[in-house]
Amino acid sequence: MPNFFSAFSSDVFRPIAKLLLPGAIGLTTWVIALMWRFPALKNLVAGNHTETGFILFLAMVFAGMVFEDFGARRENPAGSLGG
């Protein structure tokens, strides 16, 4: 009998928590601000839901990877204390 709950293991949630959520949070404010500033962009998004969703998903992954890389570079290596 297959284990249907294996799809909800930590292997699935880790990339979501490390890449998609930070990317979505960082990107959402910019997308909203651009749509408020440019009504033509808002109309384009309203007319093309599927394409907009796909582009936003790719942008979220890219932004999440950039944030992850920046966070990894900012961390102190293990064992190093202070200056």
MDTraj code that builds the backbone (N, CA, C; nanometers):
import mdtraj as md
import numpy as np

residues = "MET PRO ASN PHE PHE SER ALA PHE SER SER ASP VAL PHE ARG PRO ILE ALA LYS LEU LEU LEU PRO GLY ALA ILE GLY LEU THR THR TRP VAL ILE ALA LEU MET TRP ARG PHE PRO ALA LEU LYS ASN LEU VAL ALA GLY ASN HIS THR GLU THR GLY PHE ILE LEU PHE LEU ALA MET VAL PHE ALA GLY MET VAL PHE GLU ASP PHE GLY ALA ARG ARG GLU ASN PRO ALA GLY SER LEU GLY GLY".split()
xyz = np.array([
    [0.0847, -0.1178, 0.0000],
    [0.0000, 0.0000, 0.0000],
    [0.0894, 0.1244, 0.0000],
    [0.0660, 0.2170, -0.0919],
    [0.1528, 0.3354, -0.0991],
    [0.1281, 0.4303, 0.0175],
    [0.2320, 0.4986, 0.0543],
    [0.2241, 0.5959, 0.1623],
    [0.1947, 0.7332, 0.1016],
    [0.0711, 0.7775, 0.1131],
    [0.0302, 0.9037, 0.0519],
    [0.0850, 1.0246, 0.1264],
    [0.1234, 1.0082, 0.2512],
    [0.1733, 1.1197, 0.3299],
    [0.3219, 1.1464, 0.3067],
    [0.3868, 1.0641, 0.2253],
    [0.5278, 1.0883, 0.1962],
    [0.5475, 1.2157, 0.1155],
    [0.4442, 1.2642, 0.0485],
    [0.4535, 1.3902, -0.0258],
    [0.4669, 1.5089, 0.0680],
    [0.4308, 1.4916, 0.1950],
    [0.4368, 1.6001, 0.2915],
    [0.5557, 1.5873, 0.3861],
    [0.6608, 1.5228, 0.3409],
    [0.7781, 1.5056, 0.4259],
    [0.8586, 1.6350, 0.4305],
    [0.9604, 1.6383, 0.5127],
    [1.0425, 1.7589, 0.5258],
    [1.1215, 1.7876, 0.3988],
    [1.1398, 1.6870, 0.3131],
    [1.2098, 1.7098, 0.1867],
    [1.1311, 1.7999, 0.0940],
    [1.0014, 1.8069, 0.1124],
    [0.9176, 1.8932, 0.0303],
    [0.9098, 2.0332, 0.0904],
    [0.8965, 2.0422, 0.2214],
    [0.8769, 2.1718, 0.2855],
    [1.0048, 2.2536, 0.2961],
    [1.1197, 2.1893, 0.2974],
    [1.2455, 2.2631, 0.3112],
    [1.2696, 2.3589, 0.1936],
    [1.2577, 2.3160, 0.0678],
    [1.2764, 2.4121, -0.0419],
    [1.1699, 2.5216, -0.0435],
    [1.0488, 2.4863, -0.0010],
    [0.9436, 2.5882, 0.0044],
    [0.9792, 2.6943, 0.1068],
    [1.0256, 2.6516, 0.2231],
    [1.0586, 2.7463, 0.3288],
    [1.1861, 2.8239, 0.2988],
    [1.2790, 2.7640, 0.2266],
    [1.4074, 2.8308, 0.2029],
    [1.4104, 2.9120, 0.0751],
    [1.3297, 2.8777, -0.0244],
    [1.3362, 2.9464, -0.1534],
    [1.2075, 3.0197, -0.1886],
    [1.0972, 2.9491, -0.1873],
    [0.9745, 3.0091, -0.2387],
    [0.9159, 3.1168, -0.1475],
    [0.9096, 3.0929, -0.0182],
    [0.8500, 3.1928, 0.0707],
    [0.9310, 3.3222, 0.0769],
    [1.0634, 3.3181, 0.0967],
    [1.1372, 3.4454, 0.0946],
    [1.1296, 3.5155, -0.0408],
    [1.1331, 3.4385, -0.1480],
    [1.1205, 3.4985, -0.2801],
    [0.9852, 3.5630, -0.3002],
    [0.8800, 3.4974, -0.2538],
    [0.7453, 3.5523, -0.2677],
    [0.7287, 3.6787, -0.1846],
    [0.7805, 3.6782, -0.0631],
    [0.7686, 3.7958, 0.0226],
    [0.8469, 3.9127, -0.0360],
    [0.9663, 3.8858, -0.0856],
    [1.0473, 3.9931, -0.1425],
    [0.9928, 4.0454, -0.2739],
    [0.9260, 3.9626, -0.3504],
    [0.8782, 4.0009, -0.4830],
    [0.7393, 4.0630, -0.4804],
    [0.6563, 4.0244, -0.3851],
    [0.5171, 4.0673, -0.3838],
    [0.5026, 4.2185, -0.3755],
    [0.5781, 4.2833, -0.2899],
    [0.5647, 4.4287, -0.2759],
    [0.6020, 4.5008, -0.4048],
    [0.7030, 4.4504, -0.4739],
    [0.7436, 4.5135, -0.5994],
    [0.6390, 4.4944, -0.7079],
    [0.5810, 4.3770, -0.7148],
    [0.4793, 4.3503, -0.8168],
    [0.3566, 4.4379, -0.7916],
    [0.3141, 4.4469, -0.6683],
    [0.1986, 4.5310, -0.6353],
    [0.2286, 4.6768, -0.6661],
    [0.3456, 4.7244, -0.6293],
    [0.3820, 4.8638, -0.6562],
    [0.3883, 4.8921, -0.8062],
    [0.4417, 4.7981, -0.8837],
    [0.4483, 4.8186, -1.0287],
    [0.3092, 4.8191, -1.0911],
    [0.2200, 4.7345, -1.0413],
    [0.0853, 4.7328, -1.0972],
    [0.0074, 4.8577, -1.0582],
    [0.0330, 4.9144, -0.9397],
    [-0.0304, 5.0409, -0.9030],
    [0.0227, 5.1559, -0.9885],
    [0.1533, 5.1527, -1.0142],
    [0.2169, 5.2628, -1.0871],
    [0.1853, 5.2595, -1.2359],
    [0.1762, 5.1401, -1.2933],
    [0.1539, 5.1251, -1.4372],
    [0.0226, 5.0502, -1.4622],
    [-0.0844, 5.1228, -1.4922],
    [-0.2138, 5.0570, -1.5178],
    [-0.2101, 4.9625, -1.6376],
    [-0.1244, 4.9903, -1.7358],
    [-0.1146, 4.8998, -1.8515],
    [-0.0625, 4.7628, -1.8078],
    [0.0290, 4.7598, -1.7131],
    [0.0793, 4.6324, -1.6605],
    [-0.0315, 4.5582, -1.5873],
    [-0.1122, 4.6322, -1.5124],
    [-0.2248, 4.5702, -1.4417],
    [-0.3223, 4.5075, -1.5408],
    [-0.3496, 4.5760, -1.6504],
    [-0.4389, 4.5214, -1.7529],
    [-0.3770, 4.3989, -1.8200],
    [-0.2458, 4.4031, -1.8425],
    [-0.1773, 4.2886, -1.9027],
    [-0.1842, 4.1669, -1.8116],
    [-0.1631, 4.1885, -1.6833],
    [-0.1704, 4.0790, -1.5859],
    [-0.3131, 4.0246, -1.5779],
    [-0.4117, 4.1145, -1.5810],
    [-0.5512, 4.0708, -1.5728],
    [-0.5917, 3.9881, -1.6950],
    [-0.5301, 4.0137, -1.8083],
    [-0.5651, 3.9405, -1.9286],
    [-0.4875, 3.8128, -1.9510],
    [-0.3788, 3.7937, -1.8786],
    [-0.2921, 3.6772, -1.9002],
    [-0.2559, 3.6121, -1.7664],
    [-0.3521, 3.5453, -1.7062],
    [-0.3303, 3.4873, -1.5736],
    [-0.2256, 3.3762, -1.5743],
    [-0.2331, 3.2875, -1.6694],
    [-0.1427, 3.1723, -1.6711],
    [0.0010, 3.2155, -1.6936],
    [0.0230, 3.3014, -1.7909],
    [0.1587, 3.3478, -1.8205],
    [0.2150, 3.4289, -1.7045],
    [0.1310, 3.5108, -1.6435],
    [0.1754, 3.5913, -1.5292],
    [0.2136, 3.5021, -1.4117],
    [0.1329, 3.4009, -1.3860],
    [0.1639, 3.3082, -1.2769],
    [0.2943, 3.2348, -1.2995],
    [0.3173, 3.1919, -1.4232],
    [0.4417, 3.1210, -1.4550],
    [0.5624, 3.2133, -1.4398],
    [0.5534, 3.3349, -1.4895],
    [0.6643, 3.4306, -1.4784],
    [0.6888, 3.4677, -1.3323],
    [0.5821, 3.4876, -1.2561],
    [0.5993, 3.5201, -1.1141],
    [0.6594, 3.4034, -1.0371],
    [0.6221, 3.2818, -1.0723],
    [0.6813, 3.1650, -1.0066],
    [0.8313, 3.1589, -1.0341],
    [0.8707, 3.1779, -1.1593],
    [1.0137, 3.1774, -1.1917],
    [1.0872, 3.2914, -1.1220],
    [1.0254, 3.4080, -1.1165],
    [1.0876, 3.5218, -1.0475],
    [1.0990, 3.4958, -0.8975],
    [0.9989, 3.4279, -0.8387],
    [1.0052, 3.3935, -0.6967],
    [1.1201, 3.2976, -0.6682],
    [1.1363, 3.1983, -0.7531],
    [1.2455, 3.1027, -0.7333],
    [1.3796, 3.1735, -0.7471],
    [1.3933, 3.2583, -0.8482],
    [1.5186, 3.3314, -0.8675],
    [1.5481, 3.4218, -0.7492],
    [1.4475, 3.4990, -0.7039],
    [1.4679, 3.5878, -0.5889],
    [1.5009, 3.5077, -0.4638],
    [1.4346, 3.3950, -0.4449],
    [1.4646, 3.3101, -0.3290],
    [1.6061, 3.2567, -0.3329],
    [1.6551, 3.2210, -0.4517],
    [1.7934, 3.1730, -0.4642],
    [1.8927, 3.2855, -0.4354],
    [1.8618, 3.4065, -0.4800],
    [1.9494, 3.5207, -0.4518],
    [1.9510, 3.5492, -0.3024],
    [1.8336, 3.5495, -0.2385],
    [1.8274, 3.5741, -0.0941],
    [1.8996, 3.4649, -0.0162],
    [1.8846, 3.3405, -0.0589],
    [1.9522, 3.2284, 0.0068],
    [2.1032, 3.2426, -0.0048],
    [2.1505, 3.2797, -0.1229],
    [2.2939, 3.2983, -0.1437],
    [2.3465, 3.4129, -0.0585],
    [2.2724, 3.5228, -0.0546],
    [2.3136, 3.6364, 0.0274],
    [2.3177, 3.5984, 0.1754],
    [2.2171, 3.5246, 0.2214],
    [2.2144, 3.4809, 0.3608],
    [2.3285, 3.3861, 0.3935],
    [2.3621, 3.2973, 0.2996],
    [2.4729, 3.2047, 0.3229],
    [2.6057, 3.2795, 0.3290],
    [2.6198, 3.3838, 0.2504],
    [2.7446, 3.4621, 0.2545],
    [2.7544, 3.5462, 0.3806],
    [2.6397, 3.5866, 0.4384],
    [2.6390, 3.6691, 0.5586],
    [2.6631, 3.5885, 0.6863],
    [2.6375, 3.4591, 0.6822],
    [2.6517, 3.3781, 0.8029],
    [2.7973, 3.3711, 0.8462],
    [2.8163, 3.3610, 0.9775],
    [2.9489, 3.3356, 1.0295],
    [2.9781, 3.1871, 1.0184],
    [3.0979, 3.1504, 0.9791],
    [3.1298, 3.0078, 0.9764],
    [3.1272, 2.9495, 1.1169],
    [3.0975, 2.8222, 1.1270],
    [3.0912, 2.7564, 1.2565],
    [3.2265, 2.7634, 1.3248],
    [3.2228, 2.7993, 1.4508],
    [3.3471, 2.8046, 1.5267],
    [3.4113, 2.9425, 1.5297],
    [3.3684, 3.0333, 1.4479],
    [3.4303, 3.1655, 1.4509],
    [3.3469, 3.2554, 1.5422],
    [3.4118, 3.3106, 1.6400],
    [3.3449, 3.3984, 1.7346],
    [3.4005, 3.5391, 1.7220],
    [3.3115, 3.6316, 1.6976],
    [3.3524, 3.7723, 1.6917],
    [3.4379, 3.8049, 1.5716],
    [3.4917, 3.9264, 1.5726],
    [3.5706, 3.9904, 1.4719],
    [3.6491, 3.9149, 1.3812],
])
top = md.Topology()
chain = top.add_chain()
for i, resn in enumerate(residues, 1):
    res = top.add_residue(resn, chain, resSeq=i)
    for name in ("N", "CA", "C"):
        top.add_atom(name, md.element.get_by_symbol(name[0]), res)
traj = md.Trajectory(xyz[None], top)
